[in-house]
Amino acid sequence: MTRAIKIENLPPLDDTSVQILRIIALKQGENDSVYVSYATIAKSLNIARGAVSSSVKRMITRGVLKAENGKLSIQDTVKLN
């Protein structure tokens, strides 16, 4: 199963945010939300954990991501078979 993000609803994102979304989407799979540690994302992208935290918070504020019960989900996704 693959997820696609509806790009017409997506605000402009920097390269780091796009990479973070890719990692979350890969981890999310068939689940509606997923726990991914900022440390894991930071290590995968070779950036500081603080940069991941700032980017995720910014995407939550802009409505790209949703945080609930310690898990993240990407808003406006479509499941593809």
Backbone bond lengths (Angstrom), bond angles and torsions (degrees), N, CA, C in turn:
res aa  C-N    CA-C-N  psi(-1)  N-CA   C-N-CA  omega(-1)  CA-C   N-CA-C  phi
1 M - - - 1.441 - - 1.519 108.83 -
2 T 1.313 115.04 141.71 1.453 122.42 -179.54 1.521 109.24 -125.53
3 R 1.311 115.92 150.58 1.467 121.24 174.86 1.514 108.98 -112.68
4 A 1.316 115.77 142.34 1.466 121.64 174.39 1.518 107.79 -120.67
5 I 1.307 115.99 140.72 1.453 121.55 178.24 1.524 107.77 -95.22
6 K 1.318 116.44 132.20 1.457 120.67 177.63 1.523 108.36 -72.51
7 I 1.316 116.48 102.33 1.457 120.16 -172.36 1.526 113.40 -70.54
8 E 1.324 118.05 -21.11 1.461 118.06 179.23 1.530 111.46 -68.01
9 N 1.325 117.73 -20.37 1.457 122.40 178.63 1.526 112.75 -97.53
10 L 1.305 116.89 0.65 1.460 121.59 -173.11 1.534 111.23 -92.28
11 P 1.343 117.43 123.65 1.468 118.66 175.56 1.527 109.79 -71.15
12 P 1.332 117.86 163.61 1.472 120.12 177.51 1.535 110.65 -57.86
13 L 1.339 115.83 136.25 1.463 121.70 -178.13 1.521 109.96 -126.87
14 D 1.337 115.51 147.93 1.462 119.39 174.18 1.525 109.37 -79.40
15 D 1.324 116.08 169.06 1.472 121.05 -176.20 1.521 112.57 -59.84
16 T 1.328 117.24 -38.97 1.467 120.77 179.61 1.520 110.72 -62.61
17 S 1.313 117.36 -43.86 1.463 121.12 179.44 1.524 111.40 -62.57
18 V 1.316 116.23 -40.61 1.475 120.33 178.32 1.523 110.30 -61.79
19 Q 1.328 117.23 -44.34 1.465 120.98 179.39 1.531 111.09 -63.76
20 I 1.324 116.47 -39.93 1.465 120.43 178.21 1.530 110.03 -63.99
21 L 1.327 117.32 -42.50 1.468 120.71 177.17 1.520 111.44 -59.58
22 R 1.314 116.82 -40.18 1.472 120.41 178.83 1.524 111.06 -61.36
23 I 1.314 116.25 -43.68 1.469 119.68 179.79 1.525 110.53 -65.05
24 I 1.321 117.07 -45.15 1.465 120.10 179.20 1.526 110.50 -62.34
25 A 1.330 117.37 -42.41 1.468 120.82 179.77 1.528 111.20 -62.27
26 L 1.330 116.89 -40.77 1.464 119.96 178.24 1.524 111.51 -64.16
27 K 1.325 116.50 -41.45 1.466 120.69 179.42 1.523 111.49 -71.40
28 Q 1.326 116.08 -31.55 1.461 120.78 -174.59 1.525 111.79 -67.17
29 G 1.318 117.83 -42.18 1.459 120.62 178.40 1.515 112.04 51.19
30 E 1.324 116.94 -125.39 1.461 121.70 -178.23 1.521 112.58 -84.68
31 N 1.326 117.45 -12.53 1.459 120.86 -177.77 1.519 111.26 -74.35
32 D 1.326 115.95 153.05 1.457 120.39 177.36 1.518 111.46 -76.62
33 S 1.326 117.56 -29.80 1.459 121.71 177.88 1.525 108.52 -146.53
34 V 1.327 115.82 161.88 1.457 119.91 -174.17 1.525 109.74 -149.11
35 Y 1.331 115.43 147.71 1.461 120.80 172.59 1.519 107.91 -92.68
36 V 1.317 116.23 122.60 1.460 122.52 174.52 1.527 106.24 -133.79
37 S 1.312 117.03 121.37 1.461 119.21 -178.22 1.528 110.24 -72.17
38 Y 1.323 114.94 144.62 1.457 120.26 177.53 1.518 110.27 -61.76
39 A 1.326 116.98 -33.14 1.468 120.71 179.22 1.526 110.76 -63.99
40 T 1.324 116.88 -40.27 1.467 121.08 178.69 1.517 110.80 -64.47
41 I 1.324 116.20 -44.76 1.468 120.42 178.43 1.529 109.96 -62.98
42 A 1.324 116.49 -45.95 1.465 120.96 -179.46 1.523 111.42 -59.09
43 K 1.322 116.37 -43.47 1.464 120.11 179.78 1.530 110.61 -65.16
44 S 1.323 116.81 -40.89 1.469 121.11 -179.92 1.528 112.00 -62.65
45 L 1.326 115.88 -36.14 1.465 120.44 -176.80 1.528 113.42 -98.90
46 N 1.342 115.83 -2.81 1.463 121.36 -179.24 1.535 111.64 57.97
47 I 1.332 114.27 46.75 1.463 120.95 176.75 1.530 108.59 -131.19
48 A 1.317 116.64 170.81 1.463 121.02 -179.35 1.528 111.29 -73.22
49 R 1.329 115.17 147.39 1.460 120.93 178.17 1.529 110.69 -58.74
50 G 1.325 116.59 -37.32 1.458 121.45 178.52 1.520 112.64 -61.54
51 A 1.328 116.91 -35.17 1.467 121.11 177.76 1.530 110.04 -66.26
52 V 1.330 116.41 -38.78 1.468 120.73 177.52 1.522 109.59 -65.49
53 S 1.320 116.24 -46.77 1.459 120.99 -179.64 1.531 111.29 -58.57
54 S 1.308 116.87 -46.09 1.470 121.19 179.85 1.526 111.51 -62.59
55 S 1.319 115.76 -43.76 1.464 120.31 -179.12 1.524 111.16 -65.51
56 V 1.333 116.84 -43.63 1.469 120.66 179.49 1.530 109.88 -63.49
57 K 1.322 117.74 -44.88 1.474 120.74 178.62 1.523 111.03 -59.73
58 R 1.327 116.13 -41.72 1.461 120.78 178.76 1.535 110.51 -63.12
59 M 1.338 116.95 -42.04 1.462 119.86 179.89 1.527 111.85 -69.13
60 I 1.319 117.71 -32.35 1.474 120.91 175.56 1.526 109.19 -65.62
61 T 1.326 116.47 -46.01 1.467 121.56 179.71 1.527 111.47 -60.69
62 R 1.325 117.02 -36.98 1.468 121.88 -178.14 1.523 112.77 -84.59
63 G 1.329 116.87 -3.58 1.458 120.23 176.97 1.518 115.34 84.77
64 V 1.332 116.95 11.31 1.468 120.77 178.10 1.525 109.62 -78.12
65 L 1.325 116.14 -42.58 1.462 122.67 178.63 1.524 109.68 -114.10
66 K 1.304 114.39 156.19 1.462 121.16 173.51 1.520 107.01 -126.11
67 A 1.326 116.43 134.51 1.461 121.63 177.36 1.522 108.11 -111.67
68 E 1.347 115.53 129.50 1.458 120.54 178.86 1.518 109.22 -151.13
69 N 1.326 115.87 125.08 1.458 122.00 179.67 1.531 112.83 55.25
70 G 1.324 116.92 38.14 1.457 121.37 178.11 1.514 114.58 78.40
71 K 1.329 116.84 5.03 1.463 120.78 179.75 1.524 109.53 -113.86
72 L 1.318 115.39 154.66 1.458 121.94 179.01 1.514 110.61 -111.80
73 S 1.307 116.16 145.91 1.459 120.59 171.50 1.518 107.52 -138.61
74 I 1.322 115.27 149.09 1.452 121.37 178.27 1.520 107.23 -90.31
75 Q 1.312 116.01 127.49 1.456 120.72 -179.97 1.533 110.54 -76.14
76 D 1.307 116.33 154.35 1.454 123.12 175.85 1.532 113.04 57.24
77 T 1.314 115.81 48.26 1.464 119.12 174.87 1.511 109.59 -104.93
78 V 1.305 115.09 155.85 1.450 122.42 176.71 1.518 107.60 -122.79
79 K 1.328 116.62 131.65 1.470 120.05 177.01 1.516 108.90 -82.71
80 L 1.321 115.80 130.45 1.459 122.33 178.74 1.517 109.57 -113.46
81 N 1.292 117.16 140.15 1.476 120.67 178.27 1.494 111.05 -96.31
